[in-house]
Amino acid sequence: MGGVGAAAAIAVINCTGNLAGFMSPYVIGFLKDATGQLLPGMIMLACALVLAAVIVLAMLAARKTA
């Protein structure tokens, strides 16, 4: 991937990171208000990280077979 495709991929990654950085405090705050604890928010963040790792590994496996 080069040129325009690489620029678009970088833009999507940047956009996703910015959106997550904006929304995460609100979601964690909502979960803390709803439950009275920070643990559900931390579990949500951990699940998001695990999901991201699974997606990356799946993409790597698909790339190796292609």
Stockholm file with secondary structure:
# STOCKHOLM 1.0

chainA/1-66         MGGVGAAAAIAVINCTGNLAGFMSPYVIGFLKDATGQLLPGMIMLACALVLAAVIVLAMLAARKTA
#=GR chainA/1-66 SS CCTHHHHHHHHHHHHHHHHHHHHHHHHHHHHHHHHSSSHHHHHHHHHHHHHHHHHHHHHHHHHHHC
#=GC SS_cons        CCTHHHHHHHHHHHHHHHHHHHHHHHHHHHHHHHHSSSHHHHHHHHHHHHHHHHHHHHHHHHHHHC
//
